[in-house]
């Protein structure tokens, strides 16, 4: 049991994806996928030449094609398509065209494949011949990035930035900010080193929103895809864009680094902790957080921290308050229990503990009590009754003792006067 003592300071996924097998005449193709090495198994291998090609319309379709030369007895061609680190590929039978060079083509809907924007797609072809032999091409990978725009790129050993508008200095500024932010996050939160991250910046919120929407998300300000080690941001050129970048980029990088630490248990993190840690790293704090938190405290309209364990509210106003509360509550934990205490909390969630269970295990009190302590210590208009309720029995006992001593003292004085 890990018990955290306060600092001496003033108080202030692995799941199975169904194998999408369409137009397959039998299960034999899947067996071949699992058992066959990725090499030619036919004596005709030296005579075969296969040129493969892909092109896609972002958010719509991906076209896989192969040109097969040197043979005429091809009876079937199939393309195996795997996204990211997925264990199971999608499999599709190609349409074949006759001729001295046999063409094979597959057109797949992006939505049907479940492809995330900016994910890495790996594919390979299997060619089957009439005599029962087959030929399997080497795997080829490409990044499914938003090709509606011409991207400029710049990088170092572990960061690659991509931008649309601006000169090389623009990319260098983003790269420098990302490098500095990662070092600060690692220092402040004791998070591990990052292998690699890709950062894409859009000039307008509308462009970013359309890109994210094609991947099924709706949030506009910034978007991290931790499993892909990818960050998507709005960063217009100019002063306003720089302020936005300094606020949003460190925030999203915290999510990436937390994923590096937590692995598959990243999604077990309470939303208030995940977003609280990220919000605290924003280079330019959002002043709206302070005003919204103060307003909610004065109006007794704060959201319970328990309700922020799984997700944030949908409405913009409530979401703003959720971010503000999460940042303030997380800062309180850091102030009172230090980075070590929060590290123990991350350990608990990495081991699969529930939101309530992690707090109870590390801080030896329910989250409701910890929340009351935070409200009393931090906010300008705490709910005194809520805070005092856990202490009420001790308060009554103390009052009883004072009453008894008061009566004794009064009787003693009367006897002395008599």
Secondary structure, DSSP 4 states (H G I P E B T S, - for coil): ---PPPPSS------PPP--EES-SSTHHHHHHHHS-SS--STTGGG-EEEEEEEEETTTEEEEEEEEES-S-EEEEEEEEEETT-SS-EEEEPEEE-SSEEEEEEEEEHHHHTPPTT-EEEEEEEEEETTS-EEEPPPEEEE---TTS--EEEE-SSEEEEESSS-HHHHHHHHHHHHHHHHHHHHHH-PPP-S-EEEEEESSHHHHHHHHHTTT----SEEEEGGGTEEEEE--SSHHHHHHHHHHHHHHHHHHHHHHHHGGGGGGS-HHHHHHHHHHT-SS--HHHHHHHHHHHHTT-PPPGGGGTT---SSHHHHHHHHHHHHHHHHHHHHHHHHHHHHHHHHHHHTT--HHHHHHHHHSS-HHHHHHHHHHHH-TT--HHHHHHTTHHHHHHHHHHHHHHHHHHHHHHHHHH-
